[in-house]
Amino acid sequence: MKGSKKLLQLLTLLLALCALPAMAQDEATELNCEVEVNSEKVSNANKEVFNALKTAVTDYMNTTKWTSAVFGTNEKIYCKLLFTISSWDNATGKMSGDLQIQSQRPVYNSSYTTAVINFKDSKVDFSYEENQTLVFSEQDMQDNLTAILNFWAYMIIAMDFDTFELNGGDPYYEKAATVVRLAQSAGESGWKAFEDSKNRSAVLSAFTDKATSPIRQMLYDYHRQGLDQMVVTVDKGRSTITHTLENLAKIYDAAPMSVCLSMFKDAKLDELVNVYSKAGMTEKENVYEMLYQIYPAETDRLDKIKKSST
């Protein structure tokens, strides 16, 4: 009887030890990434290749160790990648389309999550064959697909870190810059400097160039000093957000075509309606005027700030 009990204890211990590597890997990774692949625009296609792409990208994003930071399972950054494939060459595996990138961050002491990124990368071209293994490398460019995934993984992490600590994303913008340099050397589309005001090179520049550096201050102030504080003191947190919105004007004056302005709009404009729902009319009007100077084509959405209930 005693021997059976000892054997059971030994088996339990062995099972627990075997589970440790998997647990460690799960805790070590940074992203909780959901992936979708829309291939409706591709007629008469073998849909299995797109299912395989979805699985491969999901595994790649969620199992790659992107940083040396320690993440618990409940600390992972939620993000979503939506590929819309508009063309596919069965013979070569070449795919073209666009990629919608979304990421969220929790607001302290609440159940609310706020968007950090909501951006469409419109120049997505890569080759993929069914059951192809995606290989991660920091030093070399394996292919354009993994380069695109690497870039956006680092941008998601960099911007998330910026929301918790001022300039906390510095190491990951540097990693994103390495990806851009390697891709530019390879001559792939979507990476060339000054080719497009909204390509991946332009996105990186928006968050690393001195002229648009106030966006980094905004990420921290808006989230850590603004939204997080609104849970404790609504007026104080909202006042900080109002103050940090002034940075948009600085960016607009220095670089009116900067992609970071449209990125902020797409991630935050609807949220600002809720932020100012309980504000006084004077504060609402000031915010409206400030934003209207930068986003004059968004009158309908901006009007909601003034009309939101008090």
C-alpha positions as CSV (number, residue, x, y, z in Angstrom):
1,M,0.0,0.0,0.0
2,K,2.8,2.4,1.0
3,G,4.7,1.4,-2.2
4,S,1.7,2.3,-4.3
5,K,1.3,5.7,-2.6
6,K,5.0,6.5,-3.2
7,L,4.6,5.5,-6.8
8,L,1.6,7.8,-7.2
9,Q,3.5,10.7,-5.6
10,L,6.5,10.1,-7.9
11,L,4.2,10.0,-11.0
12,T,2.5,13.2,-9.9
13,L,5.9,14.9,-9.5
14,L,7.1,13.8,-12.9
15,L,4.0,15.1,-14.6
16,A,4.4,18.4,-12.8
17,L,8.0,18.7,-14.0
18,C,7.1,17.8,-17.5
19,A,4.5,20.6,-17.5
20,L,7.0,23.3,-16.3
21,P,8.6,24.0,-19.8
22,A,5.2,24.5,-21.4
23,M,4.1,26.7,-18.6
24,A,7.4,28.7,-18.7
25,Q,7.0,29.2,-22.5
26,D,3.4,30.4,-22.1
27,E,4.4,32.9,-19.4
28,A,7.4,34.0,-21.4
29,T,5.6,35.1,-24.6
30,E,4.2,38.6,-24.9
31,L,1.3,38.5,-27.3
32,N,-2.2,37.1,-27.2
33,C,-2.8,37.4,-31.0
34,E,-5.9,36.6,-32.8
35,V,-5.6,36.1,-36.6
36,E,-8.1,36.1,-39.4
37,V,-7.6,35.6,-43.1
38,N,-10.3,36.8,-45.5
39,S,-9.9,35.3,-48.9
40,E,-13.4,36.1,-50.3
41,K,-11.8,38.3,-53.1
42,V,-9.9,35.3,-54.4
43,S,-12.2,33.2,-56.7
44,N,-11.8,29.5,-57.3
45,A,-9.0,29.2,-54.7
46,N,-8.0,26.3,-52.5
47,K,-9.2,27.6,-49.2
48,E,-6.9,25.2,-47.3
49,V,-3.9,27.4,-48.0
50,F,-5.5,30.3,-46.3
51,N,-6.5,28.2,-43.3
52,A,-2.9,27.0,-43.1
53,L,-1.7,30.6,-43.3
54,K,-4.0,31.6,-40.4
55,T,-2.7,28.7,-38.2
56,A,1.0,29.5,-39.1
57,V,0.7,33.2,-38.3
58,T,-1.2,32.5,-35.1
59,D,1.5,30.1,-33.9
60,Y,4.3,32.4,-35.0
61,M,2.9,35.5,-33.2
62,N,2.0,33.7,-30.0
63,T,5.0,31.4,-29.5
64,T,7.8,33.7,-30.6
65,K,9.8,35.3,-27.7
66,W,9.9,38.9,-28.8
67,T,11.6,40.5,-25.8
68,S,13.5,39.7,-22.6
69,A,10.7,41.1,-20.5
70,V,8.8,38.7,-18.2
71,F,5.1,38.4,-19.0
72,G,2.5,36.5,-17.0
73,T,-0.4,34.9,-18.9
74,N,-2.8,37.6,-17.8
75,E,-0.3,40.3,-18.8
76,K,-0.1,39.4,-22.5
77,I,-0.9,42.1,-25.0
78,Y,-4.1,41.4,-26.9
79,C,-3.9,42.1,-30.6
80,K,-5.6,41.1,-33.8
81,L,-4.3,40.7,-37.3
82,L,-6.9,40.6,-40.1
83,F,-5.5,39.7,-43.5
84,T,-7.6,40.5,-46.5
85,I,-6.2,38.7,-49.5
86,S,-7.1,40.3,-52.9
87,S,-4.9,38.1,-55.1
88,W,-3.1,34.8,-55.0
89,D,-0.9,33.0,-57.5
90,N,-1.3,29.2,-57.0
91,A,1.9,28.5,-58.9
92,T,4.2,30.8,-56.9
93,G,2.3,31.2,-53.6
94,K,2.4,35.0,-54.0
95,M,-0.3,36.8,-52.1
96,S,-1.3,40.5,-52.1
97,G,-3.7,42.4,-50.0
98,D,-3.9,44.5,-46.8
99,L,-3.5,43.9,-43.1
100,Q,-5.6,45.5,-40.3
101,I,-3.7,45.7,-37.1
102,Q,-5.4,46.2,-33.8
103,S,-4.1,46.1,-30.2
104,Q,-5.7,46.9,-26.9
105,R,-4.5,47.7,-23.4
106,P,-6.5,47.4,-20.1
107,V,-7.3,50.4,-18.0
108,Y,-6.2,50.0,-14.4
109,N,-8.7,48.9,-11.8
110,S,-11.5,48.5,-14.4
111,S,-12.9,46.0,-16.9
112,Y,-12.5,48.6,-19.7
113,T,-9.9,48.0,-22.5
114,T,-8.8,50.8,-24.8
115,A,-7.5,50.6,-28.3
116,V,-3.8,51.5,-28.8
117,I,-3.5,50.6,-32.5
118,N,-6.2,50.4,-35.2
119,F,-4.3,50.7,-38.5
120,K,-4.6,49.3,-42.0
121,D,-1.3,48.3,-43.7
122,S,-2.3,48.6,-47.3
123,K,0.9,47.2,-49.0
124,V,1.1,43.6,-47.9
125,D,2.7,41.3,-50.4
126,F,4.3,38.0,-49.6
127,S,4.7,34.4,-50.7
128,Y,3.3,31.5,-48.7
129,E,2.9,27.8,-49.4
130,E,0.6,25.5,-47.5
131,N,2.3,24.0,-44.4
132,Q,5.3,26.3,-44.8
133,T,7.2,26.8,-41.5
134,L,7.7,30.5,-40.5
135,V,11.2,31.0,-39.1
136,F,12.0,33.8,-36.7
137,S,15.4,35.6,-36.9
138,E,16.5,39.0,-35.5
139,Q,19.7,39.1,-37.6
140,D,18.4,38.1,-41.1
141,M,15.3,38.6,-43.2
142,Q,13.8,35.2,-43.8
143,D,11.0,36.4,-46.1
144,N,8.6,39.3,-46.4
145,L,5.8,37.6,-44.5
146,T,7.8,37.2,-41.3
147,A,9.3,40.6,-41.8
148,I,5.8,42.1,-41.8
149,L,4.9,40.1,-38.7
150,N,8.1,41.0,-36.9
151,F,7.6,44.7,-37.6
152,W,4.1,44.8,-36.3
153,A,4.9,42.6,-33.3
154,Y,7.6,45.1,-32.3
155,M,5.4,48.1,-32.9
156,I,2.5,46.6,-30.9
157,I,4.9,45.9,-28.0
158,A,6.7,49.3,-28.3
159,M,3.5,51.3,-28.2
160,D,2.0,49.2,-25.4
161,F,5.2,49.8,-23.3
162,D,5.0,53.5,-24.1
163,T,1.5,53.6,-22.5
164,F,2.8,52.3,-19.2
165,E,6.2,54.1,-19.0
166,L,7.4,57.3,-20.7
167,N,9.5,56.2,-23.6
168,G,9.3,52.6,-22.3
169,G,9.1,51.3,-25.9
170,D,12.5,52.5,-27.0
171,P,14.2,49.0,-27.2
172,Y,11.3,47.7,-29.4
173,Y,11.3,50.6,-31.8
174,E,15.0,49.9,-32.3
175,K,14.1,46.3,-33.1
176,A,11.4,47.5,-35.5
177,A,14.0,49.7,-37.2
178,T,16.3,46.7,-37.7
179,V,13.4,44.9,-39.5
180,V,12.8,48.0,-41.7
181,R,16.5,48.2,-42.7
182,L,16.7,44.5,-43.6
183,A,13.5,44.7,-45.7
184,Q,14.7,47.9,-47.4
185,S,17.9,46.1,-48.4
186,A,15.9,43.3,-49.8
187,G,13.9,45.7,-52.0
188,E,10.5,44.5,-50.8
189,S,7.4,46.7,-51.2
190,G,5.9,48.6,-48.3
191,W,9.2,49.4,-46.7
192,K,10.9,52.2,-48.8
193,A,11.5,55.6,-47.1
194,F,9.4,58.4,-48.6
195,E,7.6,55.9,-51.0
196,D,4.3,56.3,-49.1
197,S,3.2,58.5,-46.2
198,K,1.5,55.5,-44.6
199,N,3.8,52.5,-45.3
200,R,5.8,50.7,-42.6
201,S,8.8,52.9,-42.9
202,A,6.6,56.0,-42.4
203,V,4.9,54.4,-39.4
204,L,8.3,53.8,-37.7
205,S,9.4,57.3,-38.5
206,A,6.3,58.8,-37.0
207,F,7.3,57.3,-33.6
208,T,11.0,57.9,-33.8
209,D,11.6,61.2,-35.6
210,K,12.1,64.3,-33.4
211,A,9.5,66.3,-35.2
212,T,6.7,63.9,-34.2
213,S,8.2,62.9,-30.9
214,P,5.2,64.4,-28.9
215,I,3.2,61.3,-29.9
216,R,5.3,59.2,-27.5
217,Q,4.5,61.7,-24.7
218,M,0.9,61.4,-25.7
219,L,0.8,57.6,-25.4
220,Y,2.0,57.8,-21.9
221,D,0.0,60.8,-20.7
222,Y,-3.3,59.8,-22.4
223,H,-3.2,56.2,-20.9
224,R,-1.2,56.2,-17.7
225,Q,-1.9,59.7,-16.5
226,G,-5.3,60.0,-18.1
227,L,-7.5,56.9,-18.6
228,D,-5.9,55.1,-15.6
229,Q,-6.5,58.1,-13.4
230,M,-10.1,58.5,-14.5
231,V,-11.0,55.4,-12.6
232,V,-9.9,57.2,-9.4
233,T,-10.7,60.8,-10.2
234,V,-12.7,61.4,-13.4
235,D,-12.1,65.1,-13.6
236,K,-8.3,64.9,-13.0
237,G,-7.8,62.1,-15.5
238,R,-9.9,63.9,-18.2
239,S,-8.0,67.1,-17.6
240,T,-4.8,65.4,-18.3
241,I,-6.2,64.0,-21.5
242,T,-7.3,67.5,-22.5
243,H,-3.8,68.8,-21.9
244,T,-2.1,66.0,-23.8
245,L,-4.3,66.5,-26.8
246,E,-2.4,69.8,-27.3
247,N,0.5,67.6,-28.5
248,L,-1.6,66.8,-31.6
249,A,-1.4,70.5,-32.6
250,K,2.4,70.4,-32.2
251,I,2.7,67.3,-34.4
252,Y,0.3,68.8,-37.0
253,D,2.3,72.1,-37.2
254,A,5.6,70.1,-37.7
255,A,4.3,67.3,-39.9
256,P,0.7,67.7,-41.0
257,M,0.8,64.5,-43.1
258,S,2.3,62.3,-40.4
259,V,0.7,58.9,-40.2
260,C,0.6,59.1,-36.4
261,L,-2.2,61.7,-36.6
262,S,-4.4,59.3,-38.6
263,M,-3.4,56.5,-36.3
264,F,-4.5,58.4,-33.2
265,K,-7.7,59.4,-34.9
266,D,-8.6,55.8,-35.8
267,A,-7.8,54.5,-32.4
268,K,-9.2,57.2,-30.2
269,L,-11.7,59.6,-31.8
270,D,-14.8,57.5,-30.9
271,E,-13.4,56.9,-27.4
272,L,-13.1,60.7,-26.8
273,V,-16.9,61.0,-27.1
274,N,-17.2,58.8,-24.0
275,V,-14.3,60.6,-22.2
276,Y,-16.0,63.9,-22.5
277,S,-19.6,62.7,-22.0
278,K,-19.6,64.1,-18.4
279,A,-17.5,67.2,-19.1
280,G,-18.7,70.7,-19.0
281,M,-19.7,72.5,-22.2
282,T,-16.7,74.8,-22.2
283,E,-14.3,71.9,-22.0
284,K,-16.2,70.0,-24.7
285,E,-16.1,73.0,-27.0
286,N,-12.4,73.6,-26.4
287,V,-11.6,70.0,-27.3
288,Y,-13.8,70.1,-30.3
289,E,-12.0,73.2,-31.7
290,M,-8.6,71.7,-31.0
291,L,-9.5,68.5,-32.8
292,Y,-11.4,70.2,-35.7
293,Q,-8.2,72.1,-36.7
294,I,-6.5,68.7,-37.3
295,Y,-9.4,66.6,-38.5
296,P,-11.8,68.9,-40.4
297,A,-13.2,66.0,-42.4
298,E,-14.4,64.3,-39.2
299,T,-17.1,66.8,-38.4
300,D,-19.8,64.2,-37.8
301,R,-17.7,62.3,-35.3
302,L,-16.4,65.4,-33.6
303,D,-20.0,66.8,-33.2
304,K,-20.7,63.9,-30.9
305,I,-18.2,65.2,-28.4
306,K,-20.3,68.4,-28.0
307,K,-23.6,66.6,-28.1
308,S,-22.7,63.8,-25.6
309,S,-24.8,63.9,-22.5
310,T,-23.7,65.6,-19.3
